[in-house]
Every structure is written in C-alpha cells, then in structure tokens.
Amino acid sequence: MAFIHTVPEDEAAAGAAELYEGDREAFGFLPNFTRGFSLRPDVYAAWRQLNGAIKSNMDLRRYELATVAAARRLRSSYCMLAHGSVLMDKFLEPDAVCAVASDHRTSTLDSTDIAIMDLAEKVAGDATSIEQADIDRLRATGLSDADIVDVVLAAAARCFFSKTLDALGVQPDARYGALDAEVREVLTVGRPIAEQ
C-alpha cells in the first residue's frame, strides 16, 4: 500500500487518531491517502485547509476538470480515479469521462473547459512554458483573472498532493476496482489500484 510504515489505526494517537476519525467520518471509510499522511497529520491538515480555500472560490465542475488535467499530466492514478469519479457522479456520463480523461481536446467539452484543462495541464507539466497567449485565451472565453488564478492554484495544489502520494507509493483505494472496466482502465494512468 505504501513504501513507508504508516500508523496503524489501533496505534494512532493524538493527531493521527483525529486524522483517521475525521476522514473515516467524511468518506465513510479510511482512504489510503489518509494513511500516507499519518506520520505528518499537521501537514495533511494544512493541505485540507489550502485545498478547501482553493475549491471554495471555484465552480466544482471547473475544479474537477482542472484537477483531472493536472493529475493526468502527473500520471497520478489516485487523483484521476478520485476526481474522474466525482465528474462521473455529478457532471458527466461515464463515456464522457473516458473521453475527457483520454484527450480532452477531442471530447465534447466546450472551448472554455478545453482551455481550462490545457492551462492546468501546462501548470502540472511545465509552468515555465505558459505564455501570455494561454492566459489571454482564457480571458477570451470570459474567465476573469481571479478565475484564471483559481485554475492555476487547483493544478499547482494537485502537484503537491499527487507527487506526495506517488513518491510514498500510496496506491488508489481498492474500491476503485469496482468501477466499470473501461473507466478504470482510462483513469489508471500510473500506480495500480490496491488489491485490498
């Protein structure tokens, strides 16, 4: 499940115990990523606060599209599976999620969504390659500068979270194994889904 020894639930004290209890309550189970942060619950708490602040300023669909674009570029199966599932549960049909995850430019997304995903992908892959034209393209679709900052923040934050999980060998939760086979295959872009 991870390259490091994480805190077992029955041995969790203070911060780790609160971390486990909070996420079990929030998600209905204890995600592998929670265990991955169990040795540094203060960092996880700071991440949740930062990510919550970023999300609070964004439309959820836009946040999820930017996150999927960054996660795909980072080859983060965990984040692709998690956020692809949110897109599928709340906004898109499974075949549309597969199309967006495979190549958002040839999917049925509109020009605004494509530009958002293009920028998020560039942030995750090589932020120094971003040019004024990339920003102007988003402005031309009607996004404000604050909206553009939100897309950049969502993608940059994903870099921290995805890279942390992958560097520690944290695998996506076994529950993602129950997804439709085609969806599961398209969203698994890096580490495999945990078996248990």
N, C-alpha and C positions, 0 to 999 in steps of 0.2 A: 504494500500500500504506500510506503514511503521509504526513502533511503535513510531517514533518521528514526530514532526511537521517540515516539510521541508519548504523551502522558496517557496511560490507561484510564478509562473512566472511573474505575473503582479506586484509583490512586490520586485522582485530581483533587487539588487543594486550592483554596483561595481563588486566584484569577482564572486558572484553568477550569475549575469547577463551575464558576459563574459563566465562563465562555461556553462550556458544554451545555449547561442548563438553558442558557439563553437561545442557543442555536437549535437545540432539540425542540424547544417550545416554538421557535419561529418557523422551522422547516418540517417539523413532525418526525424528524429522525436526526441523527448526528452525521453531518456531511464529512467526507474525508478531508476537505479543505480546513474545517474547524480543527481537526486533529493536527493538521500540518502546522497550525499556528499555536498549538497548545503550550509550547515552550516559551512563547512570547505573546501572551494574551493582551498585553498593553499595546503592542503593535497592531494586533488584529482589531482592537477597539478603536484605535486611531484610523485604521483603514475603513472601518464601517462608518465612522463619522465623516471622513473625507468623501467616500463614495456616496453616502446619503446626501451630503451637501451638493455634490455634482448632480445627482439624479433629481433632487428637489427643484432644480431650475429647468429641467428638460421634460419634454413630452416623452412618455415611457417608450413609445414605439421608436422614436428617433434615438433614444438612448440605447435600446436593444440593437438597432441596426448598426450604430457606430461601434458598439461593443463586439458584435459578431464580425464586423470587418477587421477590427484590430485583432481579435482572437484568431481569426483565420490566418492573418499575416504572421502571427506569432506561433502558429501551429499548436494552439492550446486546445486540445480535445475537451478538457474540463469546461472551459468557458464557452466553447462552441456548443457543447451539449446543453449546458445550463441555459444559455441565452437563446439558443435556437429553440429550445423547449418553450421558453417564455413567448417568443414570437409565434410559435405554433399554437400555444394555448390561448393567446389573447388577440393576435392580429392576422396571421396568415395560415392558409391551408398547408398541410404537410408538403405537397408538391411545390408550392411557392417557397417554402423554407429551403427545400433542397436546391431550387434554382438560385435563390439568393446566396446560399452558402457555397454553391459551386462557382458561380460567376454572376455577381450582382449586376454587372453591366448588360448582360443578355437576359436578365429576368424581366418581369413585368413591372418593376418599380418605376416610379416617375423620376424625372430629371433631378428633382431636389434630393430624393432619397439616394440616388446613384452618386450625386456629388458629395453628400454626407459620408457615404461609405468610402468613396475614393479618398477623401481627406483623412478619415480615420485610419485607413489602410496605410497611407503615407506617414502619418504620425507614428504608427507602430513599426513600420519598416525602415524609414529613413526620414526623420523630421527635417533634416537639412535640405532635403530635396523639394520641400514645399516652397512655392513661389507666390508672388502677389496674384498671379492669374488663378491659382487654386482658391484663394480667398475671394477674389472678385467673382469667380464662378458661383460660389455660394451666395454672395450678395445679390447676384443677378436672379437667383431663384426666390429671393425675398427674405433670406435669413439676415438677421441683424448681426452686428459684430459680437454682441453678447451670446447669440445663438451659436456663432462660429466658435467662440471660446468654449462653450459647453461641449461641442463635438470634440475639440482638441483635448479638453480635460477628461472626457469619458475614455478616449483612446489612450491617453497617457496613463491614466489610472489603471487601465486594463493591463498595460505593460508591467506595472509593478506586481499586480496580483497573479497574472498568468505566469510570469517568469519566476516568481517565488514558488508557486506550486510545482512547476515543471522542474526547477532546479532541485527541489526537495524530493522529487519522484512521487508526488501525490497523484494518484490515479483518480479519474472520474468515478463517482459512486456507482456501485453495481446496479442500482435501479435504472440507470440509463440503458442497460442491456435489454430492457423490456420495450424500448422504442421500436417502431417499425424498422425492419432491416435496412431499407433504403435510406431512411432518415439517419439512422445510427451510423451507417457507413459514410455518408456525406459529412456528418458532423464530427466524426472521429478523425482528426487531422494530425494527431501527434500521439501522445501516450494512449495505450489501450484502456478500455473500461475495466475497472476492478472486477474480479470474479465474485467477491463477497464483500 
